[in-house]
Amino acid sequence: MQPATKGSSAYKLETLMQPKTVAKQQTRVSKKNNRMVKIRCVSTISVVFLIALFICSRYVAIYGMHNEFENKTAQLNKVKMDNEQTTLMIESMVDGTKVEEYAINQLGMRKIENSQIVYIQPTQGDSMQKIAKNDKKSATKGIFGVISGVMEYLQ
């Protein structure tokens, strides 16, 4: 407050004038700040949009791979079913009587007669000779070797 002047009881108010340059500088700074805020806001929104777009594209890729997997699984099941049907058809075709009929009718074969059978008597008898090398690296190899030798001899 200013002191009163002589002769008047009213206050003498003087208008305080501020330099206009300060106001212009503040408006320039506030405009720059507003512009920076707008740029930051737009860049943040665009980054969020790009991240969302990337996530959506990955989801679409995963969904496509899932559909492809389902299609391949369906094809695999169909092929398995076809294989089972073909196996059953082959097993039914390879019956002993069907083979015999095919051999007689198509190939012109005949059944064997007793006059065609010839028995051979070996003069020295049956014998077997083991030629394989004897490795003593493990006991299980030796045991399985003996078992396989016996199985070959019995056949």
FENVENVEN-V378771 format. One record per residue. N is the residue number from 0. SS is DSSP state (hx for helix, st for strand, lp for the rest). D_CENTER is the distance of its C-alpha to the mean C-alpha in Angstrom with 1 decimal. Layout:
BEGIN
((N,SS,D_CENTER) (N,SS,D_CENTER))
END
This chain:
BEGIN
((0,lp,83.8) (1,lp,86.6) (2,lp,90.2) (3,lp,92.6) (4,lp,95.0) (5,lp,98.8) (6,lp,100.3) (7,lp,97.2) (8,lp,95.4) (9,lp,92.2) (10,lp,89.5) (11,lp,89.1) (12,lp,85.6) (13,lp,84.4) (14,lp,81.1) (15,lp,78.7) (16,lp,77.3) (17,lp,74.1) (18,lp,73.3) (19,hx,71.2) (20,hx,69.2) (21,hx,67.5) (22,hx,66.4) (23,hx,65.0) (24,hx,63.1) (25,hx,61.6) (26,hx,60.6) (27,hx,59.0) (28,hx,57.1) (29,hx,56.1) (30,hx,55.0) (31,hx,52.9) (32,hx,51.4) (33,hx,50.7) (34,hx,49.1) (35,hx,46.9) (36,hx,45.9) (37,hx,45.0) (38,hx,43.0) (39,hx,41.1) (40,hx,40.5) (41,hx,39.2) (42,hx,37.0) (43,hx,35.5) (44,hx,34.9) (45,hx,33.3) (46,hx,31.0) (47,hx,29.9) (48,hx,29.4) (49,hx,27.2) (50,hx,25.1) (51,hx,24.8) (52,hx,24.0) (53,hx,21.2) (54,hx,19.7) (55,hx,20.2) (56,hx,18.5) (57,hx,15.3) (58,hx,15.6) (59,hx,16.0) (60,hx,13.0) (61,hx,10.8) (62,hx,12.9) (63,hx,12.5) (64,hx,8.8) (65,hx,9.6) (66,hx,12.4) (67,hx,10.8) (68,hx,8.5) (69,hx,12.0) (70,hx,13.8) (71,hx,11.9) (72,hx,12.4) (73,hx,16.0) (74,hx,16.5) (75,hx,15.5) (76,hx,17.9) (77,hx,20.5) (78,hx,20.3) (79,hx,20.7) (80,hx,23.6) (81,hx,25.2) (82,hx,24.9) (83,hx,26.7) (84,hx,29.3) (85,hx,29.9) (86,hx,30.2) (87,hx,32.8) (88,hx,34.6) (89,hx,34.9) (90,hx,36.1) (91,hx,38.7) (92,hx,39.8) (93,lp,40.3) (94,lp,43.1) (95,hx,46.1) (96,hx,48.5) (97,hx,46.5) (98,hx,46.2) (99,hx,49.9) (100,hx,50.8) (101,hx,48.8) (102,hx,50.4) (103,hx,53.9) (104,hx,53.7) (105,lp,51.4) (106,lp,51.9) (107,lp,55.6) (108,lp,55.2) (109,lp,57.6) (110,lp,57.6) (111,lp,59.0) (112,lp,62.7) (113,hx,64.6) (114,hx,66.5) (115,hx,63.3) (116,lp,62.2) (117,lp,63.3) (118,lp,63.0) (119,lp,63.1) (120,lp,64.7) (121,lp,63.6) (122,lp,66.7) (123,lp,65.1) (124,lp,62.7) (125,lp,58.9) (126,lp,57.7) (127,lp,54.4) (128,lp,53.9) (129,lp,51.0) (130,lp,50.0) (131,lp,46.8) (132,lp,47.1) (133,lp,47.5) (134,lp,45.0) (135,lp,45.8) (136,lp,42.5) (137,lp,41.4) (138,hx,43.2) (139,hx,40.3) (140,hx,40.2) (141,hx,43.9) (142,hx,43.7) (143,hx,41.0) (144,hx,43.1) (145,hx,46.2) (146,hx,44.4) (147,hx,43.0) (148,hx,46.5) (149,hx,48.1) (150,hx,45.6) (151,hx,46.3) (152,hx,50.0) (153,hx,49.9) (154,lp,48.2))
END
